[in-house]
């Protein structure tokens, strides 16, 4: 994708959704951190369902430590890998209480030292909580970046580095939100809905699907045991 195409790509995404936000639900930076840790290999919908009641009870790292690992598991047992995630959330909460006065550090490198917090999680927190121009590359961003030709790379780190280099102002702050939402709802893995994509003209994908699939006809069949005429 050429420089002019990239600018128009993001201009159109911004026009279509001027104020994109994460779909995770939270009331403060600590809850955001916990929600993002829990969202690994899970859907935002599933995480939100599990955390609504949890976040009514827990607003701070100290409260999470008081809840304890077993108590946390009861809240998040519907989420994949909940055992290891509960262990990490309690451990990172203890560190925040002990070393950071209960506050989430505003530094990506420091965030990645916390249990269960990788670079993608740190990028999300830096962007959503602190307004940093970071590019969190999840499966949606990775797919969209490669498929459209925006940032083609074989690894997450390569795609992130290319996005860092290629995404222009004034779109850098919200870029990863637009890419996530595009991948989640339009540029889907198995069946991209190119016919309704706002950036189809800028996209370099060669196998564009420009018409919705025809609805399969439903044939009338006899019910089991029905007699022939």
HUKARA-V950256 format. One line per field, one symbol per residue. ss: DSSP state (H for helix, E for strand, - for the rest). psi: psi as a letter, one per 30 degrees, with the letter a starting at -180 (. if undefined). burial: 1 if it has 24 or more other C-alpha atoms within 12 Angstrom, else 0. A space follows every 10 residues. Layout:
BEGIN
ss=???
psi=???
burial=???
END
This chain:
BEGIN
ss=--HHHHHHHH HHHHHH---- --------HH HHHHHHHH-- ---HHHHHHH HHHHHHH--- HHHHHHHHHH HHHHHH---- -HHHHHHHHH HHHHHHHHH- -------HHH H-------HH HHHHHHHHHH --------HH HHHHHHHH-- -----HHHHH HHHHHH---- ----HHHHHH HHHHH----- ---HHH---- ---------- ---------- ---------
psi=kleeeeeeee eeeeeeifik lkfkklflee eeeeeeeffk hlleeeeeee feeefeejfl eeeeeeelee eeeeegffkk hfeeeeeeee eeeeeeeefg hgkkkikeee effkkgjaee eeeeeeeeeg gkiljjjaee eeeeeeefge jklfleeeee eeeeefklkg feegefeeee eeeefeilee ikiffgkfge ffkgkfhkjg kkkkkkkjkk lklkfkkl.
burial=1000011111 1111000000 0111110011 1111111111 0111011111 1001100111 1111101010 0110111110 0100111111 1111110000 0011111100 1101111111 1111111110 0011111111 1111111111 1100010011 0111011100 1111111111 1111011100 0111001111 0111100100 0000000000 000000000
END
